[in-house]
Amino acid sequence: MPEELVSQHSGYLHRATVLVALAAVVSLSACRRAEEAPAAEVRPVRVMKIETRAIGDTVTLTGNVQAQTEVNQSFRIDGRLIERKVEIGDRVKQGQLLARLDPLNEETALQSARAQLAAAQAQNVEARTNHTRLRDLLAENAVSRASFDQADSLLKVTQSQVETAQSQVTLAQNRVNYTRLYADVNGVVTARGPEAGEVVQAGRMVVQVAREGARDAVFDVPAQIKNSAPADADITIALTEDPKITARGKVREVSPRADPITGTFNVRVRLIDAPAAMRLGTTVTGRMKLDSTPAIDIPAAALNRSGNSTSVWVVDAKTGLVAARPIEVRAFDAARVQVTSGLSPGDLVVTAGVQALRPGQKVRILEAAQ
């Protein structure tokens, strides 16, 4: 064989050997990567199967004691306030002086009205004297009938002027009296308005008085509880600082509109035979049994909170994958949570291991709690 052909053949063999070696290296590397790829993590979890139960819970709310009636004490006329004689918390009695306005203008008007009354009375006396004289002369035919009729008309006019002037005096006297504000009821001052020196308009609250007598326990109630409450609920009211002091209560008034900020409804509960310790302003706790309604009850440990949203992990029974399910909570305590929406009977909810899960993760169910 020629020397050139031998050399060419040797070169082909060398290149083929290199290619085979490279292929073997690549194959070996691929095998190693395949062997080193970690298997998908399967988390063991405990779950419960959702069922609907009839739940009639006892709810507890905190409120305070208020008077059933609060009366706004105000002046009937405008004026400058020169004195307020009571403060918040003071007890007042009916007829007690609460505040005074500057009476200068009203007293001046009263003096003017009295002067007009005196002038009208003087004219009436003169007209009456003239009427009597002409009546006697008419009887003697010493004056004409027309003269007497004129005197009679003048007497009636002066009498009317006296009555009008007397009414003006009465009105002026009333306005002077209106510069002093007296309590209409017995009670306790719960609020105050303007300070001395301010100009006060008629009808503006100067002092608010809580009337003595009947008292209410007032609560801010969520819509769910309001809608679940029995029609004639029997409520137990207790002092927060001393739960041994209790009273019965009946719902007296429910606000038809929710508070625009809190979304709660103002509920007033009439206290029946309230003890003396339940004074106005004291904090009380109300307990009420709700009607039995279908509800879903889950452990508090199943909750997954993120910001203002609440969710649970639900397991797909076929694939074993978990997904976050938003829910709405009706009520809760340290152990249990009542769910109003988001779950259905038959759902598998993770109750243990919720913090270590992520959406789409595969899990292994350890135990299903009924």
C-alpha positions in Angstrom: 0.0 0.0 0.0 1.4 3.4 -0.9 2.7 5.3 2.0 0.3 8.2 1.4 -2.8 6.0 1.7 -1.6 4.5 4.9 -1.1 8.0 6.4 -4.6 9.1 5.3 -6.2 5.9 6.8 -4.5 6.5 10.1 -5.9 10.0 10.3 -9.5 8.8 9.7 -9.1 6.3 12.6 -7.8 8.9 14.9 -10.7 11.3 14.3 -13.3 8.5 14.7 -11.7 7.5 18.0 -12.0 11.1 19.2 -15.7 11.4 18.2 -16.6 8.2 20.0 -14.8 9.3 23.1 -16.7 12.7 23.1 -20.0 10.9 22.6 -19.3 8.7 25.6 -18.4 11.7 27.7 -21.6 13.6 26.7 -23.7 10.5 27.4 -22.1 10.0 30.8 -22.7 13.6 31.8 -26.3 13.4 30.8 -26.7 10.3 32.9 -25.1 12.0 35.8 -27.5 15.0 35.5 -30.4 12.7 35.3 -29.3 10.9 38.4 -28.6 14.2 40.3 -32.0 15.8 39.5 -34.0 15.9 42.8 -37.4 14.3 42.9 -40.5 16.5 43.4 -41.0 17.1 47.2 -44.2 15.6 48.6 -45.3 17.2 51.9 -47.2 15.1 54.4 -50.3 16.9 55.7 -53.3 16.3 57.8 -56.7 17.2 56.4 -60.3 17.3 57.4 -63.3 16.7 55.2 -65.8 19.6 55.2 -69.3 19.1 56.5 -72.1 21.5 57.2 -73.4 21.5 60.8 -76.2 23.4 62.5 -74.4 25.8 64.8 -76.1 28.1 67.4 -73.3 29.9 69.2 -73.2 32.2 72.2 -71.8 35.5 71.1 -70.1 38.0 73.4 -70.0 41.7 72.7 -68.7 44.7 74.7 -70.6 47.9 75.0 -71.4 50.6 77.5 -74.4 51.8 79.6 -76.3 54.9 78.3 -79.5 56.6 79.3 -82.5 55.8 77.2 -83.2 59.5 76.8 -80.6 62.3 76.4 -82.0 65.8 76.4 -80.2 68.7 74.7 -80.6 71.8 76.8 -80.5 75.0 74.6 -81.6 78.6 74.7 -84.7 79.8 72.8 -83.0 83.0 71.7 -79.7 84.2 70.3 -77.2 85.8 72.6 -73.7 85.9 74.0 -73.0 83.2 76.6 -71.7 84.8 79.8 -71.8 81.8 82.2 -72.2 78.0 82.2 -72.7 76.7 85.7 -72.3 72.9 85.1 -69.7 70.5 83.7 -69.7 67.0 82.3 -70.6 64.4 85.1 -72.5 66.9 87.3 -75.9 65.8 88.5 -78.7 68.3 87.9 -82.2 68.6 89.1 -85.2 69.9 87.2 -85.4 73.7 87.5 -81.6 74.1 88.2 -79.9 77.0 86.5 -77.5 75.7 83.8 -76.3 78.8 81.9 -76.9 82.5 81.3 -76.8 84.8 78.3 -76.1 88.5 78.4 -79.5 90.0 79.1 -78.8 93.7 78.3 -80.7 93.9 75.0 -83.6 92.0 76.3 -83.9 94.1 79.4 -83.7 97.3 77.3 -86.5 95.9 75.1 -88.6 95.1 78.2 -88.2 98.7 79.5 -89.3 100.1 76.2 -92.4 97.8 76.1 -93.3 98.8 79.6 -93.1 102.5 78.6 -95.4 101.9 75.7 -97.8 100.1 78.0 -97.9 103.0 80.4 -98.6 105.4 77.5 -101.4 103.2 76.2 -102.9 102.9 79.7 -102.8 106.7 80.1 -104.6 107.2 76.8 -107.1 104.6 77.8 -107.8 106.4 81.2 -108.3 109.7 79.3 -110.6 108.0 76.8 -112.6 106.3 79.5 -113.1 109.6 81.4 -114.2 111.4 78.3 -116.6 108.5 77.4 -118.2 108.6 80.9 -118.7 112.4 80.7 -120.2 112.3 77.2 -122.5 109.5 78.2 -123.9 111.6 81.1 -124.3 114.6 78.8 -126.0 112.5 76.2 -128.6 111.4 78.8 -129.3 115.1 79.3 -129.4 115.7 75.5 -126.5 118.2 76.1 -124.3 116.6 73.3 -125.0 114.9 70.0 -125.2 111.2 69.5 -122.3 111.4 67.0 -120.0 112.9 69.7 -120.7 110.1 72.0 -120.2 107.5 69.4 -116.8 109.0 68.6 -115.8 108.9 72.2 -117.0 105.3 72.4 -114.9 104.3 69.4 -111.8 106.0 70.9 -112.3 104.1 74.1 -112.3 100.8 72.3 -109.2 101.7 70.4 -107.3 102.7 73.5 -108.4 99.4 75.2 -107.0 97.5 72.2 -103.8 99.5 72.4 -103.4 98.6 76.1 -103.9 94.9 75.3 -101.3 95.0 72.5 -98.8 96.8 74.7 -99.4 94.3 77.5 -98.7 91.5 75.0 -95.4 93.2 74.0 -94.4 93.5 77.7 -95.1 89.8 78.2 -93.0 88.8 75.2 -90.2 91.1 76.3 -90.4 89.6 79.8 -90.2 86.1 78.3 -87.1 87.0 76.3 -85.5 88.2 79.5 -86.4 84.9 81.1 -85.0 83.0 78.1 -81.5 84.5 78.8 -81.4 82.0 81.7 -81.3 78.3 80.9 -82.9 75.9 83.4 -82.8 72.1 83.4 -85.9 70.4 82.2 -85.2 67.0 83.7 -83.3 65.3 86.5 -80.1 63.6 85.3 -76.4 63.7 84.6 -74.6 66.1 82.3 -73.0 64.0 79.5 -71.9 66.7 77.0 -71.4 70.5 76.9 -71.4 73.0 74.0 -70.1 76.5 73.7 -67.9 78.2 76.2 -68.5 81.6 78.0 -68.0 84.5 75.6 -69.3 82.7 72.5 -72.3 84.0 70.6 -74.9 81.2 70.8 -77.7 80.7 68.3 -81.2 79.6 69.4 -81.5 75.8 69.6 -77.8 75.1 69.8 -76.9 72.5 72.4 -75.4 74.1 75.5 -75.6 71.2 77.9 -76.7 67.6 77.2 -78.4 65.8 80.1 -79.0 62.1 80.4 -82.4 61.6 82.0 -82.5 59.6 85.2 -84.4 56.3 85.2 -84.3 53.7 82.4 -80.9 52.7 81.0 -79.7 50.9 77.9 -76.7 48.8 77.2 -75.5 49.9 73.7 -73.4 47.6 71.4 -71.9 47.8 67.9 -73.0 44.6 66.3 -71.7 43.0 63.0 -74.3 42.3 60.3 -73.9 38.5 60.5 -74.7 38.5 64.3 -77.6 40.9 63.8 -79.1 38.7 61.2 -78.6 35.5 63.2 -80.1 36.9 66.4 -83.5 35.5 67.6 -86.5 37.8 67.2 -87.0 38.1 71.0 -83.5 37.4 72.3 -82.8 37.1 76.0 -79.5 38.8 76.7 -77.4 38.6 79.8 -75.6 41.8 80.6 -72.6 41.8 83.1 -70.2 44.4 84.3 -66.8 43.9 82.6 -64.9 44.8 85.7 -67.1 42.5 87.9 -68.9 39.8 85.9 -70.8 38.7 89.0 -73.0 41.9 88.7 -75.5 41.0 86.0 -78.9 42.1 84.6 -81.3 40.8 82.0 -81.7 42.8 78.8 -84.2 43.0 75.8 -83.4 44.5 72.4 -85.2 47.9 72.3 -83.8 49.5 69.2 -81.7 48.4 66.2 -80.3 51.0 63.9 -81.5 50.4 60.3 -78.2 51.7 58.8 -74.7 50.4 59.3 -71.9 52.6 60.4 -70.1 53.8 57.2 -66.7 53.2 58.8 -67.0 50.0 60.9 -69.9 48.4 59.0 -71.6 47.6 62.4 -75.1 48.3 63.6 -75.9 50.2 66.7 -78.1 48.1 69.0 -79.7 49.4 72.2 -80.7 46.8 74.8 -83.1 47.8 77.6 -81.7 46.8 81.1 -84.3 45.1 83.3 -83.9 45.7 87.0 -80.4 47.0 86.5 -78.2 47.2 89.6 -77.0 50.5 90.9 -73.4 49.5 89.9 -74.4 49.7 86.2 -74.0 53.5 86.1 -74.0 55.6 83.0 -70.8 55.1 81.0 -69.7 51.8 82.6 -68.4 49.1 80.3 -70.6 46.0 80.1 -70.4 42.6 78.3 -73.5 41.1 76.6 -74.0 37.4 75.9 -76.7 36.1 73.6 -77.5 32.7 72.1 -77.8 32.8 68.3 -80.3 30.8 66.3 -79.1 27.5 65.0 -78.0 28.0 61.4 -76.1 25.8 58.9 -72.4 26.6 59.1 -69.0 25.3 58.4 -66.7 24.9 61.3 -62.9 24.4 60.9 -59.9 24.5 63.2 -58.2 27.9 63.6 -54.9 26.3 62.7 -56.2 25.8 59.1 -56.3 29.5 58.5 -53.7 31.1 56.2 -53.7 34.9 56.6 -52.1 37.3 54.1 -52.7 41.0 54.7 -56.4 41.5 55.0 -57.3 38.3 53.2 -58.0 34.9 54.8 -57.7 31.5 53.0 -57.2 27.8 53.5 -55.3 25.1 51.6 -57.7 22.7 49.8 -56.4 19.4 48.5 -57.5 18.0 45.1 -58.3 14.4 46.0 -57.4 13.1 42.4 -54.1 14.9 41.9 -52.9 15.4 45.5 -52.1 19.0 44.7 -53.0 21.9 47.0 -54.5 25.3 46.1 -55.3 28.4 48.2 -59.0 29.0 48.7 -60.2 32.5 49.9 -62.9 32.3 52.6 -65.1 34.6 54.6 -65.1 34.2 58.4 -68.3 34.6 60.4 -67.0 34.2 63.9 -63.9 32.7 65.6 -62.1 32.0 68.8 -58.7 30.6 69.7 -59.6 27.1 68.6 -62.4 27.2 66.0 -63.5 29.3 63.0 -66.9 29.5 61.4 -66.8 30.0 57.7 -69.7 31.7 55.8 -68.4 31.2 52.2 -65.6 29.8 50.2 -65.9 26.1 51.2 -68.3 23.3 50.3 -69.2 20.0 51.8 -66.7 17.4 50.7 -63.7 19.7 50.4 -60.4 18.5 51.9 -58.9 21.3 54.0 -55.3 21.1 55.3 -55.4 21.4 59.1 -51.7 20.8 59.9 -48.6 21.9 58.0 -50.2 24.9 56.3 -47.2 27.1 56.7 -44.9 24.9 54.6 -47.1 24.7 51.5 -47.1 26.6 48.2 -49.7 26.7 45.4 -49.6 23.5 43.2 -47.5 21.5 45.7 -48.1 17.8 45.9 -49.0 16.5 49.3 -49.5 13.1 51.0 -52.5 12.9 53.3 -51.7 11.4 56.7 -55.1 11.5 58.2 -58.5 12.7 57.4 -60.5 14.0 60.3 -64.2 14.0 60.2 
